[in-house]
Amino acid sequence: MPARLASYLLYLKGKAADGGPGVELDIPKNVLSALLGSVPETVSRVLNRMAVEGLIGVEGRRITILDLKAIEDYASGVKT
């Protein structure tokens, strides 16, 4: 699940017009979790874990990618 969530964050970053490190979750967590094949609680736990590890900053629906390389590693399955 972390790899799928990281991939989604990279997808959002790629479609952001400003190209900055911040992305806005464009769908509710319950929809996102269903899209990722999970449950909202797991999405929240993974986001929290990424935040504790210093990879992202979370402020409501706004997520700032602080360590792009680590998020890319998550997306490729290097970190689980």
Summary of the structure (lengths in Angstrom):
residues: 80
radius of gyration: 11.3
end to end distance: 8.3
largest distance: 30.3
contacts: 214
relative contact order: 0.23
helix: 54%
strand: 14%
